[in-house]
Amino acid sequence: MWKDEYQKWMSNPSLDSKLRMDLENKSINELEEMFYTSLEFGTGGMRGILGPGLNRLNIYTIRRANDGLARYLLKHYSSQDLSRGVVIAHDNRLKSRDFAIESAKVLGHYNIRTYLFDGLRPTPELSFAVRKLHALAGIVVTASHNPPNYNGYKIYDEFGCQYTPEYADEIVGMVNEVTDLFSVKVADYPALVQNGMSFIISDEIDKAYIDLVKSVQIYPNDKKTVQVVFTPLHGTSAEIGTRLLTETGYSFFPVKEQMVHDPYFGTVKSPNPENPAAFEYAIRLGKEKNADVLIATDPDADRLGVAIKKDKDYILLTGNQTGAILIYYLLTQKEKNHLIPENGVVFNTVVTSDLGAKIARSFGLEVVSTLTGFKFIGEQARLLENTKKKFFFGYEESYGYVINDGVRDKDSLQAMLLAVEAANYYLNKEGKTFVDKLEDIYQIYGYYFEDLKNIELAGMEGKFRIDRIMDYFRKNPISEIASLKVQVLEDYHTSTRNANETISKLSLPVSNVIKYILNDSSWFVLRPSGTEPKLKVYIGGTGSSMEETNSVVHQIADEVLKIIQSIE
């Protein structure tokens, strides 16, 4: 079957010459990987390896995605509404600008106006721009923190939120209707610009976005003494992150080697602030400058990593720890200033630590857990509009946070500014670092620890193995692990919750996720990544000391991994 598709590509006279040359140099096994299936366009858009073929990201798969989006917009909006247009942004990756222009060309063929940023921009700014420009939708070309041979495509609704499954499923269906990738028609891009069907956005949105980010500050006029190292990891926050720190008065040291928009991410193995190795250059500069805090954003600037000086070294905080500190800081300072909103709501996900939720509830706030994926938090933020409830904070364990829901996606720049302010406050007012404050928080709320195991299973066989693992855990439910009894089994694929043999229905959308809740507030979750070829295993627990909590979490992780390894 794949050979037939390969021949279609090679026999097509319009095939891009560089893609043709690439195909001519591939082995049989490589060609099979490129053509055995179509690159999946899912509810989160698509992400894949760059190159020719149905299972790769290229101008033809990008055009196909945009054709589906265009027909969805034409179906659901009037011609007058279509004039509101679609905002397009992109990161610094290979082909990102080209793919952004291809998007405008396909939409332009359908007489849908586009607004394209004049250069790379952070993903959260795209979310903001959709609402600011009152656009119909948004597109961002990015593969976030994936390796340099990847790129991706995400779509946003008119509320600045990634399309949730209720709407994305219809778009996916329309994309899948395009069976001949070479049949998608495109307009001439210079002509679109000339006739006013595609506008270039420069710095007018930047200023409004920066003003929104600054609004997360509680004490903007406090004296700034904290010393900060900042790295965008070669990505889109370089200019705006620098501008924010400068305009708010912080003393900071940029990691110069990583301020360059290098699409190959030459200074890091992985441009992901979740990985300790991504902080190598920042730590080196931090030691040289005796910095208090190290800040790293991922290439599309929606995730934030934080490292804190401890003695002569630096401790990297997890996303759960940073989230707990930010919630605690916001609540204690707003309480002091009588600014905690009535009916405030904090949003997290089913794989987020329970610590932040416990803190929020202790201040009288409601906590709502969504499926993994910030689109679900963005959706919940919109649903609060015109109600008595107020959005207060949203976060997930994978280093994503939002404070002002003028952005309906995770926003590393908001989180950066609040984290730096909190670090400055605790240093000046209490003589403490985030590490010290975490201990204070643990003393009040208990010791929490979480771990994440990424099991990389690439390619066709990897996908099949992930399916077998998930199927095994569904058909062979565990009753005990690490000497802890299973109290609740939640299967988000079947939307069922089994609590001690009592079955109930889950209200969250269907998703390929399984969660085991154990006694003593421990748990683990199995979830195939939606953006990378890996199975994610999340583990969490709590105890009376960090040593006890670590031990329980590691025991659970070891036993779960043994079961996974035994599955053929």
C-alpha positions as CSV (number, residue, x, y, z in Angstrom):
1,M,0.0,0.0,0.0
2,W,2.7,2.5,1.0
3,K,4.6,1.8,-2.3
4,D,1.5,2.9,-4.3
5,E,1.5,6.2,-2.4
6,Y,5.3,6.6,-2.9
7,Q,4.8,6.1,-6.7
8,K,2.1,8.7,-6.7
9,W,4.5,11.2,-5.2
10,M,7.4,10.3,-7.5
11,S,5.2,10.4,-10.7
12,N,3.7,13.8,-9.9
13,P,5.5,16.5,-12.0
14,S,4.5,19.2,-9.5
15,L,6.4,17.6,-6.6
16,D,8.8,20.0,-4.9
17,S,12.3,19.3,-6.3
18,K,14.0,19.2,-2.9
19,L,11.4,16.7,-1.6
20,R,11.9,14.6,-4.7
21,M,15.7,14.5,-4.2
22,D,15.2,13.6,-0.5
23,L,13.0,10.6,-1.5
24,E,15.5,9.4,-4.1
25,N,18.1,9.0,-1.3
26,K,16.0,7.0,1.2
27,S,16.2,3.3,2.0
28,I,13.2,1.0,1.7
29,N,12.7,1.1,5.5
30,E,12.8,4.9,5.6
31,L,10.3,5.1,2.7
32,E,7.9,2.8,4.5
33,E,8.0,5.0,7.6
34,M,7.3,8.0,5.4
35,F,4.3,6.5,3.6
36,Y,2.8,3.7,5.7
37,T,0.2,6.2,7.2
38,S,-0.8,9.8,7.0
39,L,0.6,12.2,9.5
40,E,-2.1,12.4,12.1
41,F,-4.0,15.6,12.4
42,G,-5.6,15.3,15.8
43,T,-7.4,17.5,18.3
44,G,-4.2,19.3,19.1
45,G,-3.2,19.9,15.4
46,M,-0.2,17.9,14.2
47,R,3.4,17.5,14.8
48,G,5.9,15.4,12.9
49,I,9.4,15.0,11.4
50,L,10.2,17.3,8.5
51,G,10.5,15.6,5.1
52,P,8.6,14.2,2.1
53,G,5.8,11.7,2.4
54,L,2.3,11.3,3.9
55,N,3.7,10.7,7.4
56,R,6.0,13.8,7.4
57,L,5.5,17.5,7.7
58,N,5.9,19.3,4.4
59,I,4.1,21.9,2.3
60,Y,1.6,19.3,1.1
61,T,0.6,18.1,4.6
62,I,0.4,21.7,5.8
63,R,-1.8,22.6,2.9
64,R,-4.1,19.7,3.6
65,A,-4.5,20.8,7.2
66,N,-5.3,24.4,6.2
67,D,-7.8,23.2,3.6
68,G,-9.7,21.4,6.3
69,L,-9.6,24.4,8.6
70,A,-10.7,26.7,5.7
71,R,-13.7,24.6,4.8
72,Y,-14.7,24.3,8.5
73,L,-14.7,28.1,8.8
74,L,-16.7,28.5,5.6
75,K,-19.3,26.1,6.9
76,H,-19.8,27.8,10.3
77,Y,-19.3,31.5,9.6
78,S,-21.0,34.0,7.3
79,S,-19.1,35.9,4.7
80,Q,-19.2,39.0,7.0
81,D,-17.6,37.0,9.8
82,L,-15.0,35.6,7.5
83,S,-13.7,39.1,7.0
84,R,-12.4,39.0,10.6
85,G,-9.7,36.7,9.4
86,V,-7.2,34.2,10.9
87,V,-4.0,35.2,12.8
88,I,-0.8,33.2,11.9
89,A,2.4,33.1,14.0
90,H,5.4,30.9,13.9
91,D,8.6,30.0,15.8
92,N,12.2,29.8,14.8
93,R,12.2,26.2,13.4
94,L,13.2,25.0,10.0
95,K,10.4,25.8,7.5
96,S,8.3,27.6,10.0
97,R,8.1,30.8,8.0
98,D,7.4,28.8,4.8
99,F,4.6,26.9,6.5
100,A,3.1,30.0,7.9
101,I,3.0,31.5,4.4
102,E,1.6,28.3,2.9
103,S,-1.2,28.6,5.5
104,A,-2.0,32.1,4.3
105,K,-2.0,30.9,0.7
106,V,-4.5,28.1,1.3
107,L,-6.8,30.4,3.3
108,G,-6.5,33.1,0.8
109,H,-7.7,30.7,-2.0
110,Y,-10.9,30.5,0.0
111,N,-11.1,34.3,0.4
112,I,-10.3,34.1,4.1
113,R,-8.2,37.1,5.2
114,T,-5.0,36.4,7.2
115,Y,-2.8,38.4,9.6
116,L,0.8,37.2,9.6
117,F,3.4,38.4,12.1
118,D,6.4,39.9,10.5
119,G,8.7,37.5,12.4
120,L,8.6,34.8,15.0
121,R,6.4,35.3,18.1
122,P,5.7,33.4,21.3
123,T,2.7,31.0,21.1
124,P,0.9,32.8,24.0
125,E,1.1,36.0,22.0
126,L,-0.8,34.3,19.2
127,S,-3.6,33.4,21.6
128,F,-3.7,37.0,22.8
129,A,-3.6,38.4,19.2
130,V,-6.7,36.3,18.1
131,R,-8.8,38.0,20.8
132,K,-7.2,41.4,20.4
133,L,-7.9,41.4,16.6
134,H,-11.3,39.8,17.1
135,A,-10.2,37.2,14.6
136,L,-12.1,34.0,13.7
137,A,-9.2,31.6,14.4
138,G,-5.4,31.4,14.9
139,I,-2.6,29.2,13.6
140,V,0.9,28.8,15.1
141,V,3.6,26.8,13.3
142,T,5.7,25.3,16.0
143,A,7.0,22.0,17.4
144,S,7.5,23.5,20.9
145,H,10.5,21.7,22.4
146,N,10.8,18.7,20.0
147,P,14.1,18.0,18.3
148,P,15.2,20.2,15.4
149,N,14.0,17.8,12.7
150,Y,10.4,18.3,13.9
151,N,7.8,21.0,13.2
152,G,4.1,21.3,13.9
153,Y,0.9,23.1,13.4
154,K,-1.7,24.2,16.0
155,I,-5.0,25.9,15.5
156,Y,-7.0,28.2,17.9
157,D,-10.6,29.2,18.0
158,E,-12.0,32.7,18.1
159,F,-11.6,32.8,21.9
160,G,-7.8,32.3,21.6
161,C,-8.0,28.7,22.9
162,Q,-6.9,25.6,21.0
163,Y,-9.9,23.9,19.6
164,T,-11.3,21.3,22.0
165,P,-12.4,17.9,20.8
166,E,-16.1,19.0,20.4
167,Y,-15.0,21.2,17.5
168,A,-11.6,19.8,16.6
169,D,-13.1,16.4,15.6
170,E,-15.1,18.1,12.9
171,I,-12.0,19.8,11.6
172,V,-10.1,16.6,11.7
173,G,-12.8,14.9,9.6
174,M,-12.6,17.7,7.0
175,V,-8.8,17.4,6.9
176,N,-9.1,13.7,6.4
177,E,-11.5,14.3,3.4
178,V,-8.4,15.5,1.5
179,T,-7.1,12.3,0.1
180,D,-5.0,13.8,-2.7
181,L,-2.5,16.2,-1.1
182,F,-1.5,17.6,-4.5
183,S,-5.1,18.7,-5.2
184,V,-5.1,21.5,-2.6
185,K,-5.2,24.9,-4.3
186,V,-3.3,27.9,-3.1
187,A,-3.3,31.6,-3.9
188,D,-0.3,33.8,-4.8
189,Y,1.0,35.2,-1.6
190,P,2.4,38.6,-2.9
191,A,-1.0,39.1,-4.6
192,L,-2.8,38.4,-1.3
193,V,-0.7,41.1,0.4
194,Q,-1.2,43.5,-2.4
195,N,-5.0,43.2,-2.5
196,G,-5.4,43.4,1.3
197,M,-6.2,39.7,1.9
198,S,-3.1,39.1,4.0
199,F,-1.8,41.7,6.5
200,I,1.6,41.9,8.1
201,I,1.5,42.5,11.9
202,S,4.5,44.2,13.4
203,D,4.9,45.6,16.9
204,E,1.4,46.9,17.5
205,I,0.3,43.6,19.1
206,D,3.6,43.3,21.0
207,K,2.9,46.4,23.1
208,A,-0.6,45.3,24.1
209,Y,0.6,41.8,24.9
210,I,3.4,43.1,27.1
211,D,1.0,45.4,29.0
212,L,-1.1,42.3,29.7
213,V,1.9,40.3,30.9
214,K,2.9,43.2,33.2
215,S,-0.6,43.1,34.8
216,V,0.3,39.9,36.7
217,Q,2.7,41.8,39.0
218,I,1.5,42.5,42.5
219,Y,4.3,44.8,43.6
220,P,5.6,46.4,40.4
221,N,7.2,49.3,42.3
222,D,9.2,47.1,44.8
223,K,13.0,47.5,44.7
224,K,14.5,44.8,42.4
225,T,17.6,43.2,43.9
226,V,17.2,39.6,42.7
227,Q,19.8,38.6,40.1
228,V,18.4,36.7,37.2
229,V,19.8,34.6,34.3
230,F,17.5,34.3,31.3
231,T,17.6,32.0,28.4
232,P,15.0,31.6,25.6
233,L,16.8,28.4,24.5
234,H,17.2,29.9,21.0
235,G,13.5,30.5,20.8
236,T,10.8,33.1,20.4
237,S,11.0,34.8,23.9
238,A,14.4,36.3,23.2
239,E,13.2,39.8,22.3
240,I,10.0,40.0,24.3
241,G,11.5,38.3,27.4
242,T,14.4,40.7,27.4
243,R,12.1,43.7,26.9
244,L,9.8,42.6,29.8
245,L,12.7,42.1,32.3
246,T,14.3,45.5,31.2
247,E,11.0,47.5,31.4
248,T,10.1,46.1,34.8
249,G,13.5,47.0,36.3
250,Y,15.2,43.6,36.9
251,S,18.9,43.0,36.7
252,F,19.4,40.1,34.5
253,F,22.1,38.3,32.4
254,P,21.0,36.8,29.1
255,V,22.7,33.6,28.0
256,K,24.2,35.1,24.9
257,E,24.8,31.9,23.0
258,Q,21.1,31.0,23.3
259,M,19.7,34.4,22.4
260,V,20.4,33.4,18.8
261,H,17.4,32.0,16.8
262,D,19.2,28.8,15.9
263,P,16.7,26.3,14.3
264,Y,19.2,23.5,15.1
265,F,19.4,24.4,18.8
266,G,23.1,23.9,18.7
267,T,23.9,24.4,22.4
268,V,21.4,21.9,23.8
269,K,20.5,18.2,23.2
270,S,16.9,19.1,23.8
271,P,15.5,22.7,24.0
272,N,13.1,21.6,26.8
273,P,13.3,23.3,30.2
274,E,11.9,20.2,31.7
275,N,15.3,18.5,31.0
276,P,18.1,19.5,33.4
277,A,20.6,19.4,30.6
278,A,18.8,22.4,29.0
279,F,20.1,24.5,31.9
280,E,23.8,23.8,31.3
281,Y,24.7,27.2,29.9
282,A,22.4,29.0,32.3
283,I,24.0,27.3,35.3
284,R,27.5,28.1,34.0
285,L,26.5,31.8,33.7
286,G,24.6,31.8,37.0
287,K,27.7,30.6,38.8
288,E,29.8,33.2,37.1
289,K,27.4,36.0,38.0
290,N,26.3,34.6,41.3
291,A,22.7,34.8,40.1
292,D,19.8,33.9,42.4
293,V,17.4,32.6,39.8
294,L,17.7,31.0,36.4
295,I,14.8,31.2,34.0
296,A,14.4,29.2,30.8
297,T,11.6,29.2,28.3
298,D,11.1,26.6,25.6
299,P,11.3,27.6,21.9
300,D,7.7,28.7,21.4
301,A,7.7,30.3,24.9
302,D,4.7,28.6,26.4
303,R,6.7,26.7,29.1
304,L,8.8,28.0,31.8
305,G,11.6,26.3,33.8
306,V,13.1,27.7,37.0
307,A,16.3,26.9,38.8
308,I,17.2,28.3,42.2
309,K,20.6,29.0,43.8
310,K,21.3,26.6,46.7
311,D,24.8,27.0,48.3
312,K,27.2,26.8,45.3
313,D,24.9,25.1,42.9
314,Y,21.4,25.3,41.5
315,I,18.3,23.2,42.1
316,L,15.9,22.8,39.2
317,L,12.2,23.0,40.3
318,T,9.6,20.8,38.8
319,G,6.5,22.2,37.1
320,N,4.5,21.1,40.1
321,Q,6.8,22.8,42.6
322,T,6.9,26.1,40.6
323,G,3.1,26.0,40.3
324,A,2.6,25.4,44.1
325,I,5.0,28.4,44.9
326,L,3.2,30.7,42.4
327,I,-0.2,29.8,43.8
328,Y,1.0,30.2,47.4
329,Y,2.6,33.6,46.6
330,L,-0.4,34.9,44.8
331,L,-2.8,33.8,47.5
332,T,-0.8,35.0,50.5
333,Q,-0.1,38.4,48.9
334,K,-3.6,39.0,47.6
335,E,-5.0,38.0,51.0
336,K,-2.8,40.5,52.6
337,N,-4.1,43.2,50.2
338,H,-7.7,41.9,50.3
339,L,-7.6,41.0,46.6
340,I,-8.6,37.3,46.7
341,P,-11.7,37.2,44.4
342,E,-14.9,35.7,45.7
343,N,-15.7,32.5,43.8
344,G,-12.1,32.2,42.5
345,V,-11.2,29.1,40.6
346,V,-7.8,27.3,40.1
347,F,-7.5,24.9,37.2
348,N,-5.1,22.0,37.0
349,T,-5.0,18.6,35.2
350,V,-5.5,15.0,36.2
351,V,-1.7,14.5,36.2
352,T,-0.9,17.6,38.3
353,S,0.3,17.4,41.9
354,D,-2.3,17.6,44.6
355,L,-0.2,20.2,46.5
356,G,-1.4,23.3,44.5
357,A,-5.0,22.2,44.9
358,K,-4.6,21.8,48.6
359,I,-3.1,25.3,48.9
360,A,-5.9,26.8,46.8
361,R,-8.7,25.1,48.8
362,S,-7.2,26.3,52.1
363,F,-7.8,29.8,50.9
364,G,-11.4,29.0,49.9
365,L,-10.9,28.7,46.2
366,E,-12.5,26.1,44.0
367,V,-10.2,23.7,42.1
368,V,-11.2,22.1,38.8
369,S,-9.1,19.3,37.2
370,T,-9.2,18.9,33.4
371,L,-7.7,16.4,31.0
372,T,-4.0,17.0,30.1
373,G,-3.7,19.7,27.5
374,F,-4.0,23.5,28.1
375,K,-6.8,23.7,25.6
376,F,-9.1,22.3,28.3
377,I,-8.0,24.9,30.8
378,G,-8.5,27.6,28.2
379,E,-12.0,26.3,27.5
380,Q,-12.8,26.3,31.2
381,A,-11.6,29.9,31.5
382,R,-14.0,30.9,28.7
383,L,-16.9,29.1,30.4
384,L,-16.4,31.3,33.5
385,E,-17.3,34.4,31.5
386,N,-20.6,36.0,32.5
387,T,-20.8,33.9,35.7
388,K,-20.0,34.8,39.3
389,K,-16.9,32.7,39.2
390,K,-13.5,34.2,38.5
391,F,-10.5,32.7,36.9
392,F,-7.5,32.8,39.3
393,F,-4.8,30.5,38.0
394,G,-4.3,27.6,35.6
395,Y,-1.3,25.2,35.4
396,E,-0.1,21.8,34.5
397,E,2.8,19.7,35.6
398,S,4.6,20.1,32.3
399,Y,5.8,23.7,33.1
400,G,2.8,25.5,31.8
401,Y,1.1,28.4,33.7
402,V,-1.3,31.2,33.1
403,I,-2.3,34.0,35.5
404,N,-4.2,36.5,33.3
405,D,-6.6,34.6,31.1
406,G,-6.4,37.3,28.5
407,V,-4.2,34.5,27.1
408,R,-6.1,31.2,26.8
409,D,-3.0,29.1,26.7
410,K,0.0,28.5,28.9
411,D,2.3,31.6,29.0
412,S,5.9,31.4,30.0
413,L,6.2,35.2,30.0
414,Q,3.5,35.7,32.5
415,A,4.9,33.0,34.6
416,M,8.5,34.3,34.3
417,L,7.5,37.8,35.5
418,L,5.5,36.5,38.5
419,A,8.2,34.0,39.4
420,V,10.9,36.6,39.3
421,E,8.8,39.0,41.4
422,A,8.1,36.2,44.0
423,A,11.8,35.3,44.1
424,N,12.6,39.0,44.6
425,Y,9.9,39.4,47.3
426,Y,11.0,36.4,49.4
427,L,14.7,37.3,49.1
428,N,14.1,40.9,50.3
429,K,11.3,40.4,52.8
430,E,12.2,37.0,54.3
431,G,15.7,36.3,53.2
432,K,14.5,33.1,51.6
433,T,14.8,31.3,48.3
434,F,12.1,29.3,46.6
435,V,13.8,26.2,48.0
436,D,13.3,27.6,51.5
437,K,9.6,28.5,50.7
438,L,8.9,25.1,49.4
439,E,10.0,23.7,52.8
440,D,7.7,26.2,54.5
441,I,4.8,25.0,52.2
442,Y,5.6,21.4,52.9
443,Q,5.6,22.0,56.6
444,I,2.1,23.5,56.3
445,Y,0.5,21.1,53.7
446,G,2.6,17.9,53.8
447,Y,5.4,16.6,51.6
448,Y,4.5,16.0,48.0
449,F,6.6,14.5,45.3
450,E,5.9,13.6,41.6
451,D,7.9,11.8,38.9
452,L,7.5,11.3,35.2
453,K,8.8,8.4,33.2
454,N,9.0,8.9,29.4
455,I,9.1,5.6,27.5
456,E,10.2,6.5,24.0
457,L,8.7,4.1,21.4
458,A,9.3,5.6,18.0
459,G,7.9,4.7,14.6
460,M,5.3,2.2,13.4
461,E,6.2,-0.6,15.9
462,G,6.5,1.9,18.7
463,K,2.9,3.1,18.1
464,F,1.7,-0.5,18.1
465,R,3.5,-1.3,21.4
466,I,2.0,1.7,23.1
467,D,-1.4,0.5,22.0
468,R,-0.7,-3.0,23.5
469,I,0.5,-1.5,26.8
470,M,-2.6,0.6,27.2
471,D,-4.8,-2.3,26.3
472,Y,-3.1,-4.5,28.8
473,F,-3.7,-2.1,31.7
474,R,-7.4,-1.8,30.7
475,K,-8.0,-5.5,30.5
476,N,-5.9,-6.5,33.5
477,P,-6.6,-3.9,36.2
478,I,-4.2,-3.9,39.1
479,S,-5.5,-4.3,42.6
480,E,-2.3,-3.5,44.5
481,I,1.1,-1.9,43.7
482,A,4.0,-1.1,46.0
483,S,1.9,-2.6,48.9
484,L,-0.7,0.1,48.3
485,K,-4.3,-0.9,47.5
486,V,-5.9,0.6,44.4
487,Q,-9.0,2.5,45.6
488,V,-10.0,4.1,42.3
489,L,-9.5,3.3,38.6
490,E,-10.4,6.1,36.1
491,D,-10.4,5.2,32.4
492,Y,-10.9,8.3,30.4
493,H,-11.2,6.3,27.2
494,T,-14.3,4.5,28.4
495,S,-15.3,7.5,30.6
496,T,-15.7,5.2,33.7
497,R,-14.7,5.5,37.3
498,N,-14.4,2.4,39.4
499,A,-14.2,3.2,43.1
500,N,-14.1,0.0,45.1
501,E,-16.4,-1.8,42.6
502,T,-18.8,1.1,42.4
503,I,-18.9,2.3,38.7
504,S,-19.7,5.9,37.8
505,K,-19.5,8.0,34.7
506,L,-16.6,10.5,34.2
507,S,-17.7,13.9,32.8
508,L,-14.4,14.8,31.1
509,P,-14.0,14.3,27.3
510,V,-12.9,10.9,26.0
511,S,-9.1,10.5,26.0
512,N,-6.6,7.6,26.0
513,V,-5.7,8.0,29.6
514,I,-5.8,5.6,32.6
515,K,-5.4,6.8,36.2
516,Y,-4.9,4.6,39.3
517,I,-5.5,6.3,42.6
518,L,-4.0,4.4,45.6
519,N,-4.5,4.8,49.3
520,D,-2.3,7.4,51.2
521,S,-3.0,9.9,48.3
522,S,-0.6,8.2,45.9
523,W,-1.4,7.7,42.2
524,F,-0.1,6.9,38.7
525,V,-1.3,7.7,35.2
526,L,-0.6,6.2,31.8
527,R,-0.9,8.5,28.8
528,P,0.5,8.3,25.3
529,S,2.0,11.6,24.3
530,G,-0.1,13.5,21.8
531,T,3.0,15.2,20.3
532,E,5.9,12.9,20.7
533,P,6.5,9.1,20.1
534,K,6.4,8.2,23.7
535,L,4.3,6.7,26.5
536,K,4.2,8.9,29.6
537,V,3.9,7.5,33.1
538,Y,3.1,10.0,35.8
539,I,3.5,9.1,39.5
540,G,2.6,11.2,42.6
541,G,2.5,10.7,46.3
542,T,2.6,12.5,49.7
543,G,4.0,11.7,53.2
544,S,5.2,13.0,56.4
545,S,8.8,13.6,55.1
546,M,10.3,14.0,51.7
547,E,12.3,10.8,52.2
548,E,9.2,8.8,52.8
549,T,7.4,10.4,49.9
550,N,10.3,9.8,47.5
551,S,10.5,6.2,48.5
552,V,6.8,5.5,47.9
553,V,6.9,7.2,44.5
554,H,10.0,5.4,43.4
555,Q,8.5,2.0,44.4
556,I,5.4,2.7,42.4
557,A,7.4,3.8,39.4
558,D,9.6,0.7,39.6
559,E,6.7,-1.7,39.7
560,V,4.8,0.0,37.0
561,L,7.8,0.0,34.7
562,K,8.4,-3.8,35.4
563,I,4.8,-4.5,34.3
564,I,5.3,-2.4,31.1
565,Q,8.6,-4.2,30.3
566,S,6.9,-7.6,30.6
567,I,4.3,-6.7,27.9
568,E,5.3,-8.0,24.5
